[in-house]
Amino acid sequence: MSPTRILMADDHAIFRQGLRKLFDEHQEFSIVGEASNGTEAMAAVNDLTPDVLLLDLQLGDMTGLDVLRRIGTGVKFKTILLGADIQRADELNAILLGASGIVRKYAASETLFKSIRAVIAGEIWIKREVIDDLIQMMPGRDSSTTNPLVHFGLTAREMEIVQAVVHGLGNKEISEKLGISPFTVKHYMTRIFDKLLVSNRVELALFAVRQGLAKNARQVQLHVVPKTQ
């Protein structure tokens, strides 16, 4: 299996050098590039096609949140936000802007490795408190009906796609699973977003959990990070 391609974006050269040494000791990871600021990071993700972007919260020319905002949510790579002091508001914004994980810079190296493996597997690496806050932020609906498909106006096919998103599947994987084209999946996703009043896959997964649309899912792909990490 090919190693996970990693791009590091941090304005401290010493920190990048330290990470590189850590990753060099693990064959499952490969550092494909470094960026010292947000501008370089946005250019590098296009040029180097990483699997994972390790993104510092505070960069020289902009914040990591600014980078996430400019990159958008339709990218193929996963982003893990790194920071020494990350406030709850930053955590919430990062996930809503498309980040797949959040790791403190003082965490153990194995925690970082675990987070990378988790996001590559389609999970979201965040703390339970953040999950709870995000769920509460999702648009509320009256769910008095016993049939969520009728109540939210979802078709059976759209419900299948919601379940797939909750499991962490991407559009290509969903298309293969359901035997439809990626373009058709994208069309369904747009309709689902409009019906449920959500704007990205993370919001959709959280909304599905809150409203009971994921009650038949075997495992919701939200990795609960222990408080010690």
C-alpha positions as CSV (number, residue, x, y, z in Angstrom):
1,M,0.0,0.0,0.0
2,S,1.3,3.5,-0.9
3,P,2.3,5.7,2.0
4,T,0.0,8.5,3.1
5,R,1.1,11.7,1.4
6,I,1.4,14.6,3.9
7,L,1.9,18.3,3.4
8,M,3.0,20.4,6.4
9,A,2.0,24.0,6.7
10,D,3.6,25.8,9.7
11,D,5.4,29.1,10.0
12,H,8.0,27.6,12.5
13,A,10.8,25.8,10.6
14,I,11.9,24.0,13.8
15,F,8.4,22.5,14.3
16,R,8.4,21.4,10.6
17,Q,11.8,19.8,11.0
18,G,10.7,18.0,14.1
19,L,7.6,16.6,12.4
20,R,9.7,15.5,9.4
21,K,12.0,13.5,11.7
22,L,9.0,11.8,13.3
23,F,7.4,10.9,10.0
24,D,10.7,9.7,8.5
25,E,10.6,6.9,11.1
26,H,7.3,5.6,9.8
27,Q,7.1,4.1,6.3
28,E,3.3,4.5,6.2
29,F,3.7,8.3,5.9
30,S,5.6,10.3,3.3
31,I,6.2,14.1,3.6
32,V,5.6,15.5,0.1
33,G,6.2,19.1,0.9
34,E,6.3,22.0,3.4
35,A,4.7,25.4,3.5
36,S,5.7,28.3,5.8
37,N,2.6,30.4,5.3
38,G,-1.0,30.2,4.1
39,T,-0.2,31.4,0.6
40,E,2.4,28.7,0.1
41,A,0.0,26.1,1.6
42,M,-2.8,26.9,-0.9
43,A,-0.4,26.7,-3.8
44,A,1.2,23.4,-2.5
45,V,-2.1,21.5,-2.1
46,N,-2.7,22.0,-5.9
47,D,0.8,21.2,-7.0
48,L,1.6,18.3,-4.6
49,T,-1.8,16.6,-4.3
50,P,-1.4,15.4,-0.7
51,D,-3.7,13.0,1.1
52,V,-3.5,15.0,4.3
53,L,-2.7,18.7,5.0
54,L,-1.3,19.4,8.5
55,L,-2.4,23.0,8.9
56,D,-1.2,25.3,11.7
57,L,-3.9,27.5,13.2
58,Q,-1.6,30.6,13.2
59,L,0.4,31.2,10.0
60,G,2.5,34.2,9.2
61,D,0.2,35.8,6.5
62,M,-3.2,34.4,7.6
63,T,-4.8,31.9,9.9
64,G,-5.4,28.3,9.3
65,L,-9.1,29.1,9.3
66,D,-8.5,31.6,6.5
67,V,-6.8,28.8,4.5
68,L,-9.7,26.4,5.1
69,R,-12.2,29.1,4.0
70,R,-10.3,29.8,0.7
71,I,-9.7,26.2,-0.1
72,G,-13.3,25.3,0.3
73,T,-15.0,21.9,1.2
74,G,-14.9,20.2,-2.2
75,V,-11.2,19.1,-2.0
76,K,-10.0,15.5,-2.2
77,F,-7.4,15.8,0.7
78,K,-8.1,15.8,4.4
79,T,-7.0,18.6,6.7
80,I,-6.0,18.3,10.3
81,L,-5.7,21.6,12.2
82,L,-2.8,21.9,14.6
83,G,-2.4,24.5,17.4
84,A,-1.0,25.0,20.8
85,D,-4.0,27.0,22.1
86,I,-7.1,26.3,20.1
87,Q,-10.3,27.9,21.4
88,R,-13.7,26.1,21.2
89,A,-14.9,28.7,18.6
90,D,-11.9,27.9,16.4
91,E,-12.6,24.1,16.7
92,L,-16.2,24.6,15.7
93,N,-15.3,26.9,12.8
94,A,-12.5,24.6,11.6
95,I,-14.9,21.6,11.3
96,L,-17.6,23.6,9.7
97,L,-15.1,24.9,7.2
98,G,-14.1,21.4,6.2
99,A,-11.3,20.3,8.6
100,S,-11.4,16.5,9.3
101,G,-9.5,16.7,12.6
102,I,-8.0,18.9,15.3
103,V,-4.8,18.0,17.2
104,R,-3.0,20.0,19.9
105,K,0.7,20.6,19.3
106,Y,1.5,19.3,22.7
107,A,-0.2,16.0,22.0
108,A,1.9,12.8,21.9
109,S,3.3,11.9,18.4
110,E,1.2,8.7,18.4
111,T,-1.9,10.8,18.8
112,L,-1.0,12.7,15.6
113,F,-0.4,9.4,13.8
114,K,-3.8,8.0,15.0
115,S,-5.6,11.2,13.8
116,I,-4.1,10.9,10.4
117,R,-5.1,7.2,10.1
118,A,-8.6,8.1,11.3
119,V,-9.2,10.9,8.8
120,I,-7.9,8.8,5.9
121,A,-10.4,6.2,7.0
122,G,-13.2,8.8,6.6
123,E,-13.5,9.7,10.3
124,I,-13.6,13.1,11.9
125,W,-11.1,13.4,14.8
126,I,-12.6,15.8,17.4
127,K,-13.5,15.8,21.1
128,R,-16.9,14.8,22.4
129,E,-17.6,18.3,23.6
130,V,-17.1,19.7,20.1
131,I,-19.4,17.0,18.6
132,D,-22.1,18.0,21.1
133,D,-21.7,21.7,20.3
134,L,-21.8,21.0,16.6
135,I,-24.9,18.9,16.9
136,Q,-26.7,21.7,18.8
137,M,-25.7,24.1,16.1
138,M,-27.4,22.1,13.4
139,P,-30.8,23.4,12.2
140,G,-33.5,22.0,14.4
141,R,-36.6,20.4,12.9
142,D,-39.8,19.0,14.3
143,S,-39.2,15.3,14.1
144,S,-42.6,14.2,15.5
145,T,-43.3,12.0,12.5
146,T,-42.1,8.4,12.7
147,N,-41.0,8.5,9.0
148,P,-38.0,10.8,8.5
149,L,-38.1,10.2,4.8
150,V,-41.6,11.7,4.6
151,H,-40.9,14.5,7.1
152,F,-37.7,15.8,5.5
153,G,-38.7,15.0,1.9
154,L,-35.9,12.6,1.3
155,T,-36.2,9.8,-1.3
156,A,-35.1,6.3,-0.6
157,R,-32.0,6.9,-2.7
158,E,-31.2,10.1,-0.9
159,M,-31.5,8.3,2.4
160,E,-29.0,5.7,1.2
161,I,-26.5,8.5,0.4
162,V,-27.0,10.1,3.8
163,Q,-26.2,6.8,5.4
164,A,-23.1,6.5,3.2
165,V,-21.9,10.0,4.2
166,V,-22.4,9.2,7.9
167,H,-20.1,6.2,7.3
168,G,-17.5,8.5,5.9
169,L,-17.7,7.5,2.2
170,G,-16.7,10.0,-0.4
171,N,-18.6,10.6,-3.7
172,K,-16.5,8.1,-5.7
173,E,-17.0,5.4,-3.0
174,I,-20.7,6.1,-2.9
175,S,-21.0,5.9,-6.7
176,E,-19.3,2.5,-6.7
177,K,-21.4,1.3,-3.8
178,L,-24.7,2.3,-5.4
179,G,-23.8,1.7,-9.0
180,I,-24.3,5.3,-10.1
181,S,-22.0,7.9,-11.6
182,P,-20.0,10.4,-9.4
183,F,-21.9,13.2,-11.2
184,T,-25.2,11.7,-10.1
185,V,-24.0,11.4,-6.5
186,K,-23.0,15.1,-6.6
187,H,-26.4,16.0,-7.9
188,Y,-28.1,14.0,-5.1
189,M,-25.8,15.7,-2.5
190,T,-26.9,19.1,-3.7
191,R,-30.5,18.1,-3.3
192,I,-29.9,16.7,0.1
193,F,-28.1,19.8,1.3
194,D,-31.0,22.0,0.1
195,K,-33.6,19.8,1.8
196,L,-31.8,19.6,5.1
197,L,-30.5,23.1,5.1
198,V,-26.9,22.1,5.6
199,S,-23.8,23.2,3.6
200,N,-21.3,20.4,3.8
201,R,-20.7,16.8,4.6
202,V,-19.8,17.3,8.2
203,E,-23.0,19.3,8.9
204,L,-25.0,16.5,7.1
205,A,-23.5,13.8,9.2
206,L,-24.1,15.7,12.4
207,F,-27.6,16.6,11.3
208,A,-28.3,13.0,10.5
209,V,-27.2,11.9,14.0
210,R,-29.3,14.6,15.7
211,Q,-32.5,13.9,13.8
212,G,-32.3,10.2,13.9
213,L,-31.6,9.7,10.2
214,A,-28.5,7.7,11.0
215,K,-30.3,5.4,13.5
216,N,-29.6,2.3,11.3
217,A,-26.0,3.1,10.8
218,R,-23.5,0.6,12.3
219,Q,-21.0,3.3,13.2
220,V,-21.1,7.1,12.9
221,Q,-17.7,8.1,11.6
222,L,-16.9,10.7,14.3
223,H,-13.9,9.7,16.3
224,V,-14.2,10.8,19.9
225,V,-10.8,12.0,21.1
226,P,-10.1,11.1,24.8
227,K,-9.7,14.2,27.0
228,T,-6.1,13.4,27.7
229,Q,-5.3,13.9,23.9
